[in-house]
């Protein structure tokens, strides 16, 4: 029951307050990570993999140790203080309201036929090139990032709290942040960012598959299961592919296809199946995720009551 209570508290805090607007801990962490990278991402390519592992460790491990020590101390001090600490850490890691606040204006701009505004809004939350996107491509990008980030910014944090408490939450969130910063297969990060990408893949595997399972079951569409295994597991990233394919299948829409990254067009396999997405599908995807969130909380309450 304790896990369910922390989940509910953190989700409510996120729903009411959203992310910190003036200063967020991940912004400070990102600045530290940039300094570490500038120091270590140099030299012989043969050593860059090792340097990447060292950089990741220097950036992440001190915070993991700090959170573990604080959690251990507070556990022996007062139950309520520990509860507040756990809720605060999980709230810090969740970014669901922020994602919704970025996604909904895209749907509004598309509904109004304002493609320039839609391109601007989508550019804030995706890494692909957006200046030449048409309305269908903007919509597809918005749906893909909504589905994928429901795992990264919401469900994975809940799962890692259940598995390893606040220490697990911080480990996952920092690893996910470094993957977003370093996990690219370009000239700068191909070797240095290898460990950041692999560690995030490992840490996100179970949450991504559980999210895909939830979309497939509670999306009320058998297509979700077929897309999850038939398409998601063949995607370039099994984690992102599983979540996007099952979500698209549950919504009966088709995603994937060509996308441009850093001036290079990438031909991606289709995900999901069914109709071409419409602007209202952005809100449908949010509804699907909220439905799954409620189900997860109910399941956590039931399990907590039985244990």
N, C-alpha and C positions, 0 to 999 in steps of 0.2 A: 504493500500500500504506500510505503514511503516514496518509492520511485514514481508512482502515479501522481502523488501530491506535488512532488517537485516538478514533474512535467506540466501539470496544470498551472502551477504558479508561474513558471517561466514562460509558458505560452501566453498566459493572460498579461504578464508584464510586457511581452513583445507586442501583443495586440493593443494595449493601452498606450505604451510609450514609444514603441518602435525602437530603432537604433539611435544611439547618441548622435546628435547633429553637430555638435561643436568638436567633440573629440571622442574617438572610438579606440579602444585598446589595439585593434588590428591595424589602425593607421600608424601608431607608434611602433608596433612590431614590424610593419612593412618598411618603415624608415631604417630600423636597425638591420633588417635583412638586406636592404640595399647597400648599407655600409659594409656588411660582411661580404657580400658578393663582390663589391668593388675591390676588396682586399684579396680575395681568394680566387676569383675567376680570371686568372692570368696564368701564363706560362705554357709549358708543354702540354699538348692535347692528351698525351698518355697519362698525365697526372690529374687531369681535370675531373675524372670520375671520383677519385679519392678526395680531391679538394671539395667537390660537391657534397660528399658524405660528411666531411668535416664541417663545412659551412652549415649544412642542415642541422647537425648535432649542436653546434655552437648557438644557433638561432633558437632551437626548440627545447633542448634538454634542460637548460636552467629554469625555464618557466614550468616545465613538467615537475621538476624537483620541488620548486617553490609551492606549487599548488598541492602536491602530495603532502608536503610537510605541514602546510596550513590546514589541510583537510584532516590529517592525522591528529594535529593538536586540538582542533575545534571539536573533533569527535569525542575526545576525552574531557572537554571543558563543559560544554552545554549543548544539549540536543537542538534547542531552538536556534542557537547561533550557527550550528552546523547546517541546519535547514536553510537559513538565510543565505549562507555562503554558497551552498549547492544551487539554490535558486538563482543567485546572482551570476554564477559562472555559466549555468545553462542559458539564462536569459541573454548574456553577453554573446553566446555562440549562435543563437537563433537569429535569422534574418528574414523571416517569412513576411512580416508586414512590410519591410523595406522592399522586398521583391515585388509584392503586390502593388506597392505605390509606384514602382517603376513600370510595371506591365500595363496597368489600367489606362494610363494616358496614351499609350501606343494604340490600344483599341479605340479610344475616343478619337484620336487623330485620324485613324484609318476610316472610322465611321463617317467622319466629316469630310473625307476626301483630301485631307491635308498631308500629302506624302512627305513633304519636306520636314514637317514637325515629327512625323512618325519615324523618319530616318534619324533625326536628331535624338529622339528618345531611345531608340533601340541601340544607338551607338554607345550609350552609357553602360550597357550591360552585356554586350557581346564582343568577342575579339575579332569577328570577321569584318571585312570591309563593308561599309554601309552606304557610301555616298551614291552608288548607282543602283541600289536595290529598288525594285518595283514594289507595289503594295502587297502582292502575294508573297514575295521573298521576305519583306519586313514581318509579315504575319507569321510565316513559318519560323523565322528566327526567334520571334517572341514566344511562340509556343514551345519550341525546343528548349530555350533557356529556362522557361517556367517549369517544365517537367523535370529537366536535369537538375536544376537548382533546388527543387523541392526536396531532393535527397541531400544535396550538399549543405543547404542552408537550414534544413528543418529536421528531416527524419534521421539523418546520420548522427546529429547531435543527441537526439533522444535515445537512439540505440546505444551510442557510446557511453551515455550516462548510465543506462541500465547495465552495461557490461563492466564498466570500470570507474563509475562515479565521475567527479569533476576532473580528475586527472585524465581520464579517457576523453572527455569532452575537449579539453585544451589540446591534447595530443592531436586529435582529429582536426580541430579547427586550424591550428597552426600549420599542420602538414598540408591541409587543403589550400591555405593561403600561399604557402611556398610553391605548391604545384601551379597555382595561378600566376605566380611571378616567374618561376624558373623552368616549369615543365614543358618547354617548347623544343621541337626538333629542328631548330634553326642553327645557324653558325655559332651564335653566342652561347646557346644553352644545350646543344645536342649532348655533350658529355657532362658538363657541369651540372645540368639540371636533371640528369638521369635518375639519381636517387630521389629527388623531390617528386618526380613523376611516379616512380615505382612505389614509393611508400604510400602516396595518396591512393594509388590503385588498390593496394592491399587493404588499407584502412577503410576504403569505401565499398569494398566488394560485398560484404554482408548487408550493410544498409541499403545498397543499391538493389540487391536481389530481393530483399524484403519489401522495398518500395514497389518494385516491379510486380511482386506477388500481390501486394495490396491493390494496385491499379487493375490487375487482371481479375481479381476476385470481386472487388467492390465497384469496378467500372461497369459491371453487369454485361460484359461482352466476352464471349469465348475467344474473340479475335485477339484480345489482349494476351492470352496465353500463347497463342500461335506466333504472334509477333515477338513476344519476349524471347522465346527460344529460337525461333526460326530466323529472326532478323537481329535482335539485340546481341546475341552471343557471337554473331559474325561481324559486328560493327568494329571499327578501329579501336574503340574503347568499350570493353564489355560492360563497364559500369554505366556510362552515359547511354550506350546503346540499349541496354536492358530497360532503363527507366523511360527513355524517350519512345522506344518501340512499343512497350506495353501501354504507356500512357496514350500514345497516338491510336493504338488499336482499341483501347477502351473508349476513346472519344469518337471512333469510326472516322478518322481523318488520316491523310497521308502527309508525312513530313520527309525530311532528308533531301536528296538531290544536290545539285551543284551549289557550291558556296565559294566565295573568294576570301583568302586569308593572305594578308601582306602582299597583295598584288598577284597572287597565284590562285587560279581556279582549281578547286578540288572537286572531283566527281564522287559523290557519296551515294551509297545505296539507299533506296527508299525505306522509310520506316512507317509502320502502321498500315493502313489500308482503308479505302472508302472514299468519301467525298473530299474535294479540295477544301482546305480550311477557310472559314469565314471569320470576320472580326469578332463575332460573339463567341467564337470558340476559345478565345483568351479567357473570358469569364467562366466558361464551362470547365476549362482546365483548373482554374482556381477553385471552383466548386468541388471538382473531383479530389483535389488535394486536401481541402478542408474536410471533406467526408472521410477520407482515409485517416486524417489526424484524429477526428473524433473516435473512429473505430479503434485506433491504436490506444487511445487513452482509456476507453471502456475495457479493452482487453487487459491493459495494465492494472486497472482497478480490480477486475475479476481475479487475475492471477495473484495480485497482492492480498486479496481477501482469502484466497485458498491456502496461501503459504503461512 
